[in-house]
Amino acid sequence: MNYGTLLISKAIEANDPNALLRFNIAENDLPTQGERKAFRYVMQYAEQHRGQAPTAEMVSHEVPEFEPDFSIEASWDYLAKNLKDRSAERQFIELVSGRIDPETGRQVQEPQLEKRFIEAQKSGDMGSFFEWLTEQAESLKMRTNVREKIGRTLSDIKESFRDEYKKREEGRSFRIYKTPFESLNKEITGWFTGDIYGIMGESGRGKTYLICLILDSLLRQGANCLVKSFEVKEYVFIARLISIATAVDGVLIDKIGRKVGLPNKAILAGKLEDVVRDKFFEVLDVLDSYYPGTLYFQGKSGMELTRTLSDLEREVSTGKIDAVFLDPFYGLADVYGKNVNKTAGGAAEYAATRFENIVGDNDVVGFYTVQASVDKKEVGEDGKRELRIPTRDKVKTTSRLLDIATNLIGFDSVAKEGIAGIGIEKGRNGGEDFMLELMALFDYGVLREFPKGEAAAAQFGF
């Protein structure tokens, strides 16, 4: 008996889609793609039409692979309990044996139980394995329970809250990675796993360059990073990363004593000279061991590049990724997909929500870039172009994409003046309205805070 189909059909027949929420029915409880699509359509229709359900004919038209079944009379409790029981069985089997795509029959996630057990054996830390196993069992129990209580009381909450605090105190609940800028760290603490950070900027002003700097910083902290660079090819992206990495490490010193990196334009043109060329090949020889973290790169025109959120979910769910970059967000095919709710921008809105869920469910750090368009004021009173750090109202996108970000970071640069700036437009954990001016020598890998105090004096020989 297909309990998922029966529940959705009952919600349609009773014109009560909110019953699916009351009984804690979630999309991942449903075993087939047809049921999941029908569930999404029914719930999104209800959101748009004040809790009303679509007709069976409407659902069949929108989701041809779903066939409503009104042949069995059964209570909500009975259907929900049986669906949840089978969902629990399926999710436990996935934990033990890996996840199989029902459409293709291919394994899309390796068995986590065996993997964790072997890792614990090798490290000699069986305690952490059993702690993980307990967490999985509790999570499975919570996700597959039929909802009976309205909410958790403070009596329910206090012990779990105490446990969560201790995990955070010990750094076991989530991780925080430092940003490349000390002043920004003071404002927002760092990048939190499970959170998303949006970077806004005009075309050609250096959004991807900032992404490369953040990537370099994360790799130095041991993070494994997945980069989907939809507009930049591998050679160009890695050339920037090498330039930035060597600038951070001060491989070269310019004429006024500043630490700089290998010249990016010369790498792109294949025209490095003498000692600089030798240094380039030295770095290239150790590139695969340069960082403690691992880079998984997918670039424009590369065979590895995937463009759907289903691909991203499969890649991130391997457990190998700590941070993911979408540059830009609109490179995803899902953004231009079919609008399930028939609203303007509906596909982009759904894509943003699903990206948020993928980041949260897999406890990784998410980054995306999005293009902004600010008012054109080319020069200030002194004849120089001024920094124009964009704000969220200058980004033409679904508001949902901006809403999912913990911090929205505006970025602009004036290459001729050697300056750039970042500003935080939105900050859930602080930092809102924060602005920071930076030294920007892009060709030499430099994007850093201006030196202060003694460091500034030393730089100029004072």
N, C-alpha and C positions, 0 to 999 in steps of 0.2 A: 504494500500500500504506500502510495507516494504522499506523505503527510504534508510536505511543503506545498505541493499543488493544491491539496485540499484546503489548507489554511488560506492561501491566497484567494482561492475560489470562494471560500466562506466570507472573506473580507469584502469581495466584490458583491456577492449576493446580499449580504447584510448591510451593504453600504457603510461599512465600519472599518476602514483601513487602520485607524488608530488602535484597534484591537491587537494588531501585530506588534505595536510598540508596547502595549500594556502587558503582553505576554513575553516580552523580551526576545522577540524574533529578530534575528540579525541576518544580513545577507549571507555571511559565511556559514550559517546553519543549513542553507539550501544546497543540495548536492549537485544540481545541474545548472548550466549556464542559462538555459531558458527560464528557470524559476528565478534566478538571480536578476535577470533583466526585467522580468515581470514584476518582481518585488520592487525594484528601483522605480519602474514606471508608475506603479500604483502609489508608492509613497510620495514621489515627486508631484504626481497629479493632485494628491490630497493636499500637499503644501500650497499648490497654486489655486485650489478650489475649496478652501475653507473646510477641509476634512472630508470632502466627498470622495467617493470611489469612482473610477471610470467604469463604464459598462464592460461586459465580457467581450463584446464585439470590438470595442476600442482597444482592449488589451491584446486581443488576437491579431488585430491589424498592426499594432506597434511591435508586438513580439510574436511573430508567426510560429516560432518553435515552442511556444507555451500553449497548452490546451487546457482550459478550465475544466474542472470536474465537479459537478454539483450532485453526483449520484449518491453520496453518502451523508447521512445526517449524524453528526457527532459534535460533542461540546468543544469549546475552545480549549479547555484544560486538557482533554484527552488528546486532541491533535497536537497541541504545543508540547506536551510531555513526551509523546512518541517521537516528534521531530527532534527535540533536544537530546533524547537518548541516542538516536542514530547519529546525530551530529557529534556527540561525545565519542561514540565508537570510531567514527571516521577520523576525527582530529587526533585521537590517541594512536590510531594506526599510522597516521601521517607522522606523528612524533617518533614512532618506532621504525617505520619502514620507508618514510619519505613521502612527499606529496606527488601524486600522479595526476596529470591533466586528463580529466575524463574525456575531453574531445579528441586528444591525440594519442593518449595512452603513454605519453612520455613522462619520465620523472622530472619534475621541475624544482624539487627541493630534496636534498640528501637527508638521510635519517639523522635527526639531531640527537636522539638518545645515545646511539652507538658512538657518534662523534664525540659527544661530551664525556662519555665514560672513558674512551680511549685517551682523551686529553688529560682527564683527571688521573688516570693510571700513570701516564708519562710524567706528570708534574708531581705526583705523590700527594695531591690535594683532593682526597675523596670527600672531604667535608663540604667543599664548594659544590661538588657534583650533587650531593644529596640535598643541599640547600636549593640548587637550581631545580632539581626534580620536584621538590616540595612546592616551589613557586609555580612550576608548570601544572602540577596537579590542582593547586588552588585556583590558578587562572582558568583551567579547563572547567573546573567545578562552577566558577562564577559565570563563565560565558555560556554554559549549557544548562543553567538553572532556569526553570520557568519563574518569571518574576512574580513574587507574592507580596512583598513589602513595598510600601510607597517610597521609602528611603531609609537611610541608615541614621540611627539616633547617635547622640554623643556617647552613649554606653557602648554601641557597636564600634564606634570610630576610635576610641581612645587608645586601645592596645595596638591596632594596626598603624595608627598615626605615630605612636612611640617607636614601633619597629621601622617605619619608613624614615623617621628622623635619624635613627641610628645608622641606617644604611647610607643616608646622605652624608652623615658625619664621617663615615668611613670611606666614602667615595664609591659605594657599591651600587647605589640606586641609579645614578646617572653620572656622566662624565662632563667635565668642563675643559674645553681647549682654549688657550689664550689666543687673542687676536694678534696681529703683527704690530699693534700700536699700544704703547704703555698707557697713554692717556685714555684710549678707548676702553682698555681693560678696567681702568678705575671707574668708568661710567657704567658699563654693562657686565662686568666681571669676566665675560668670555663667551664662547659659543657653547651652548648647552645641547647635549644630545636630546633628541625628541623635539627640538625646536627648528624653526625655519627662518632664514634671514634673506631678505630681498634687497638687491642692489639695483638702484635706479640711476640712469644716466643717459645723456644724449648719445646719438650714434657717433662713434669715432672719438669719444672723449676718454676712453680708458677703462671701461667696465671690465673687459676681459683681462686687462693688465692687473686690476685690483684682485680679480679672481685668482690669477696666477700667484700673487703675493700671499693671499690667504692660504692657497694650496701649499705653497712652500712652507709656511708657518706650521700648518697641520702635519705635513709629512715629517717635519723636524721633531714634532711631539709624538711621533710613532703612530699617527692615524693612518688607516688604510682608506684611500679616497678614490671614488668613482667620478670621473669627469665625462660629461657628455657635451662636447664642444660642437654645436650644430653649425657654426659659421666659420670656424678656424680649423685648418688642416693640421695634422700631427707635427710636421716639421716646423711650422710657424709657431705653434703653441709651445713646443718643447724648446725652441730657440729662446722664447721669452722666459721660460722657466729657468733655463741655464743662466741667462743674463741676470735674472733676479737672485738666484741662488748664489752666484759668485759675487754679487754686490753685497748681499747679507754677510757673506764670509770675508768681504774685503780683499778679494783676490788681486785687484788692481787699485792703485792710488792715482787720482788725477793731479793736475798741476797745482791745485790749491790745497792738496792734502786730504781730499774727500775719498772715502772708500767707495769704489764703483765696481761694476761687474764687466763681463765681456761684452763688447759692443754688439747689440742686437742686429742692427742693419748690416753689419759686416758679416755676421753669421748667415743671415738670409741671402746675402749676395755672394757668399763664398769668397770673401775678400779679406780675411783676417791676415795680418802680417806678422812675421818674425816671432818675437817672444809671445805675443798674444795668441797666435795660432798654436804654438806649442802648449800654452796653458789650456787652450780650448780642448785639445786632444787629451791632455791629462785628465781634465774633468770628465770628458766623454768616456774614457777608459773605466772610470769608477762610477759612472752614472747609475748603474743598477744597485749599487751599495751606498750611494750618496746619502740617502735618508733612512732613518729607522722605520718609517712607514712605507707602505706600498701604494704606488699609483696604478690605477686601472683606467686607461685612457681610451676614449672613443671619440674620434675626430671626424670632421667633415670629409665625406667621400670615402671614409674607411669602411672596410667590410665588417668591422666589429660594431659599428654604430647602430644602435637600436633606437626606435623613436616612439614606442608606445609605453604607457604606464604599466601595462601588464608585463612588458619586458623589464622595466625598472624594478617592479615588485619581485620578479623572479631573481634578478641579479642581486638585489639587496637582501632578500630572504636567505641567501646562502650563509649569512652570518659573517662574511668576510669584510664587510664594508662598515666604516665608521662615519664617513661623511660623503655626501653626494652633491654634485654641482650640475645644474641645468643652465647652459649658457647658449642662447637665452631660453626662457621658459616656453616661448612660442615656437621653439623647434620641435616640440612634442606633436605628434600626429593627432593625439587625442583632443588638442585644443580646437581643432577644426573638424571634429567628428560630428556625428549626428546628434542633434539637440533632442534629448529624451523628453524634456519638458516644453519643447517648442517655444522657448523664449530667446530673445536676442542675447547672444553671448552665453547661452546655456551650456554648450560643450566646454567652453573655457572655464566656466564656473564649476562644473562637475570635475574637470581635470584638476583644478586647484584643490578641491576638497579631497580628491583621491590622493594627490601628492601629499597633502597634510597627513592623511591616514597612513600612507606607506612610511613616511618619516617617523611618525609617532609609534606605530606598531612595531617597527624594527629598531627603535631607539638609536637612530643615527642623527647627525646634523645635516640639515638640508639648506642648500643655497640655490638661489636662482637670480638671473639678471633679467631686467625688463627695460625697454626703451622709454625715455622721457623726452618731452619736447618743451623747452622753456622759451620764454619771451626773448626775442633777439635784441640784445643790447650789446653790440660788438665791442665798444670801447667805453671806458670811463672818462672822467674829466682830464686825466693825465695822458690820454691817448692810448692806454693799454687795455686789452680785453680783460674784463673782470671775471672772477669765478662766479658761475651761476649754478649753485648746487640745487638740483631739482627737488621739488616737494611732491607729495602723492597726487595732488590735483593736476600735475603736469603729466601724469602717466595715463595713457588711454588704454585701459584694460578693464576686465571685470573687477569689481571692487572685492570680490571674494579672494582673488590672488593677493591683494594687498592685506586683507584681513587675516590671512593665515600666517603672516610674518610676525615673529616676536619683535624684530627690529626691521624697519625700513631704512636703508642707508642710501642717501643721495651721494653721487660722486660727480665731480667735474675736474677738469685740468686745463691749464694754459701752458702748452708745451714750450712756447717761445720764452715765457717768463720763468719756466722751471718750477712751477707751483701746481699743486692740486689741492682739493679739499673734500672732506667727507662731512656729512651732516646727518644726524638721526632724526627722521621725521616722526617715527613712532617707536615707542619703547615700553614694552610691557614690564620689563624688569629694570627700568631706569634708562637714563641717557637721552630722553626726549629733548629736542632742541639743542643737543650737543653739536658743536662744530669744531673741526680740527683742520688747520692748514698744514700741508705737507710739502716736502721737497720732492720734486718730480723730475728726474732725469731718465726718462723712459728708455732711451737708447742704451743706457748703461745700467739698467736694472734697478734704478734707485726710485723707491717710493717709501719715504720714511719721514718721521717727525723731524722738524728742525732741531738741531742741538741746542741745549740750554746751558746757561751758567758756564762752568769751567770748560765743559766739552765744547761749547761754542767758541770760547776764547782760544782754546788749544787748536781748534780747526784753522783759525786764521793767524796763529802764531803770536797771540797776545800773552 
